[in-house]
Amino acid sequence: MHYYGNETIMSLDQVIHLRPNEVRVLDWVRTYEFLENSAGEDDPVQCFLEIKIEDAGVRIRRNRITEFPAFTTEQEEVHPDVETALPVFLRWAHELL
């Protein structure tokens, strides 16, 4: 797990264990945009996920890396609260595993 400003970067393995209260405390969670390969170099992953608490609700996104670090958003939803957003976010995470 890594912290950059107000966002927390986690692996998919860590994300699938998130609880609503953890998301509320962390405020903004993203999965890794790159992984270290066996040669010790960074390889971009195909997709990464985000869950972020905003004034309008909880925004979740599934993003596809086009040419690192550029990406496009494949899916995006805004939910009224963490309890309704988290199950969808976790389903997306399981799909990427």
Contacts in CASP RR format, 6 or more apart in sequence:
PFRMAT RR
TARGET T0000
AUTHOR 0000-0000-0000
METHOD contacts of the structure
MODEL  1
MHYYGNETIMSLDQVIHLRPNEVRVLDWVRTYEFLENSAGEDDPVQCFLE
IKIEDAGVRIRRNRITEFPAFTTEQEEVHPDVETALPVFLRWAHELL
1 8 0 8 1.000
1 9 0 8 1.000
1 10 0 8 1.000
1 11 0 8 1.000
1 14 0 8 1.000
2 8 0 8 1.000
2 9 0 8 1.000
3 9 0 8 1.000
6 27 0 8 1.000
6 28 0 8 1.000
7 27 0 8 1.000
7 28 0 8 1.000
7 29 0 8 1.000
7 30 0 8 1.000
7 52 0 8 1.000
8 26 0 8 1.000
8 28 0 8 1.000
8 29 0 8 1.000
8 30 0 8 1.000
9 29 0 8 1.000
9 30 0 8 1.000
9 31 0 8 1.000
9 32 0 8 1.000
10 18 0 8 1.000
10 29 0 8 1.000
10 30 0 8 1.000
10 31 0 8 1.000
10 32 0 8 1.000
11 31 0 8 1.000
11 32 0 8 1.000
12 31 0 8 1.000
12 32 0 8 1.000
12 49 0 8 1.000
12 93 0 8 1.000
12 96 0 8 1.000
12 97 0 8 1.000
13 97 0 8 1.000
15 29 0 8 1.000
15 31 0 8 1.000
15 49 0 8 1.000
15 89 0 8 1.000
15 90 0 8 1.000
15 93 0 8 1.000
16 90 0 8 1.000
16 93 0 8 1.000
16 94 0 8 1.000
16 97 0 8 1.000
18 29 0 8 1.000
18 51 0 8 1.000
18 86 0 8 1.000
18 89 0 8 1.000
18 90 0 8 1.000
20 82 0 8 1.000
20 83 0 8 1.000
20 86 0 8 1.000
23 29 0 8 1.000
23 51 0 8 1.000
23 53 0 8 1.000
23 58 0 8 1.000
23 82 0 8 1.000
23 86 0 8 1.000
24 53 0 8 1.000
24 82 0 8 1.000
27 52 0 8 1.000
27 53 0 8 1.000
28 50 0 8 1.000
28 51 0 8 1.000
28 52 0 8 1.000
28 53 0 8 1.000
29 50 0 8 1.000
29 51 0 8 1.000
29 52 0 8 1.000
30 48 0 8 1.000
30 49 0 8 1.000
30 50 0 8 1.000
31 45 0 8 1.000
31 48 0 8 1.000
31 49 0 8 1.000
31 50 0 8 1.000
31 93 0 8 1.000
31 96 0 8 1.000
32 45 0 8 1.000
32 48 0 8 1.000
33 44 0 8 1.000
33 45 0 8 1.000
33 48 0 8 1.000
33 65 0 8 1.000
33 68 0 8 1.000
33 69 0 8 1.000
33 71 0 8 1.000
34 42 0 8 1.000
34 43 0 8 1.000
34 44 0 8 1.000
34 45 0 8 1.000
34 68 0 8 1.000
35 42 0 8 1.000
35 43 0 8 1.000
35 45 0 8 1.000
36 42 0 8 1.000
36 43 0 8 1.000
37 43 0 8 1.000
44 65 0 8 1.000
44 68 0 8 1.000
44 69 0 8 1.000
45 65 0 8 1.000
46 64 0 8 1.000
46 65 0 8 1.000
47 62 0 8 1.000
47 63 0 8 1.000
47 64 0 8 1.000
47 65 0 8 1.000
47 74 0 8 1.000
47 96 0 8 1.000
48 63 0 8 1.000
48 65 0 8 1.000
48 71 0 8 1.000
49 60 0 8 1.000
49 61 0 8 1.000
49 62 0 8 1.000
49 63 0 8 1.000
49 89 0 8 1.000
49 92 0 8 1.000
49 93 0 8 1.000
49 96 0 8 1.000
50 59 0 8 1.000
50 60 0 8 1.000
50 61 0 8 1.000
50 63 0 8 1.000
51 58 0 8 1.000
51 59 0 8 1.000
51 60 0 8 1.000
51 85 0 8 1.000
51 86 0 8 1.000
51 89 0 8 1.000
52 58 0 8 1.000
52 59 0 8 1.000
52 60 0 8 1.000
53 82 0 8 1.000
54 78 0 8 1.000
56 78 0 8 1.000
57 78 0 8 1.000
57 79 0 8 1.000
57 80 0 8 1.000
57 81 0 8 1.000
57 85 0 8 1.000
58 78 0 8 1.000
58 79 0 8 1.000
58 80 0 8 1.000
58 81 0 8 1.000
58 82 0 8 1.000
58 84 0 8 1.000
58 85 0 8 1.000
59 76 0 8 1.000
59 77 0 8 1.000
59 78 0 8 1.000
59 85 0 8 1.000
60 75 0 8 1.000
60 76 0 8 1.000
60 77 0 8 1.000
60 78 0 8 1.000
60 79 0 8 1.000
60 85 0 8 1.000
60 88 0 8 1.000
60 89 0 8 1.000
60 92 0 8 1.000
61 73 0 8 1.000
61 75 0 8 1.000
61 76 0 8 1.000
62 73 0 8 1.000
62 74 0 8 1.000
62 75 0 8 1.000
62 76 0 8 1.000
62 92 0 8 1.000
63 71 0 8 1.000
63 72 0 8 1.000
63 73 0 8 1.000
63 74 0 8 1.000
64 71 0 8 1.000
64 72 0 8 1.000
64 73 0 8 1.000
64 74 0 8 1.000
65 71 0 8 1.000
66 72 0 8 1.000
75 92 0 8 1.000
77 85 0 8 1.000
77 88 0 8 1.000
79 85 0 8 1.000
79 88 0 8 1.000
END
